Amino acid sequence: MRLTESIPQCEAIRRGIAKIMPESLMNTVTYNELSVWVCGKTNIDIDLLKKVTVYVANGATSGEKYGPEHPTIIHFWEWLSNETDEMQKSFIKFCWGQERIPESQDAFDRAATNKFTIAAMGKHKSSQDERLITADTCFFKLNLPEYSTLEILKKKIVIAITTDNCGMNKDDNANNGGEAHAGRRAPPRRGGGSDEY
């Protein structure tokens, strides 16, 4: 009985996976390969992320458009490349609501997944160095101020990521019974809009 009691559940899982990939492939891959195909890599591939990144101007008032050679973008990639795996995952979660990215450029294209977008922030009454990053998680989009130094960029990004630690739509907070962050006001929700911290 113990050997067969979970067969119905395993078959249901198999049928579900078969809806997103050919069932014939399931017997030709290891569980690790299947996990990467379905969930993405456990570590963030920075070189892949650079390849799928799109740079845009943000808003009608901003004529500024970042590119790979822009000093702020050079600082950004330097910061992200030198961060720990956990901070890289936290950054991706901040921007996309999940901690993994697809395993290859082809996977990004096949899944019609949003490419990573970095947008220059428009002009504002405060200086760029005073602003924090924002994200539109539905579109995997980072709104990045034009920070003047690497140190300021690192400080402001880390503040934004670590302040917004209640999870997507407060899911993490709800799952913990609200105890983890009791006594402090939750930060504004990001995603789907352009709320600024």
Rosetta blueprint (number, residue, H / E / L):
1 M L
2 R L
3 L L
4 T L
5 E L
6 S L
7 I H
8 P H
9 Q H
10 C H
11 E H
12 A H
13 I H
14 R H
15 R H
16 G H
17 I H
18 A H
19 K L
20 I L
21 M L
22 P L
23 E H
24 S H
25 L H
26 M H
27 N L
28 T L
29 V L
30 T L
31 Y H
32 N H
33 E H
34 L H
35 S H
36 V H
37 W H
38 V H
39 C H
40 G L
41 K L
42 T L
43 N L
44 I L
45 D L
46 I H
47 D H
48 L H
49 L H
50 K H
51 K H
52 V L
53 T L
54 V E
55 Y E
56 V E
57 A E
58 N L
59 G L
60 A L
61 T L
62 S L
63 G L
64 E L
65 K L
66 Y L
67 G L
68 P L
69 E L
70 H L
71 P H
72 T H
73 I H
74 I H
75 H H
76 F H
77 W H
78 E H
79 W H
80 L H
81 S H
82 N H
83 E L
84 T L
85 D H
86 E H
87 M H
88 Q H
89 K H
90 S H
91 F H
92 I H
93 K H
94 F H
95 C H
96 W H
97 G L
98 Q L
99 E L
100 R L
101 I L
102 P L
103 E L
104 S L
105 Q H
106 D H
107 A H
108 F H
109 D H
110 R H
111 A L
112 A L
113 T L
114 N L
115 K L
116 F L
117 T E
118 I E
119 A E
120 A E
121 M L
122 G L
123 K L
124 H L
125 K L
126 S L
127 S L
128 Q H
129 D H
130 E H
131 R L
132 L L
133 I L
134 T E
135 A E
136 D E
137 T H
138 C H
139 F H
140 F L
141 K E
142 L E
143 N E
144 L E
145 P L
146 E L
147 Y L
148 S L
149 T L
150 L H
151 E H
152 I H
153 L H
154 K H
155 K H
156 K H
157 I H
158 V H
159 I H
160 A H
161 I H
162 T H
163 T H
164 D L
165 N L
166 C L
167 G L
168 M H
169 N H
170 K H
171 D H
172 D H
173 N H
174 A H
175 N H
176 N L
177 G L
178 G L
179 E L
180 A L
181 H L
182 A L
183 G L
184 R L
185 R L
186 A L
187 P L
188 P L
189 R L
190 R L
191 G L
192 G L
193 G L
194 S L
195 D L
196 E L
197 Y L
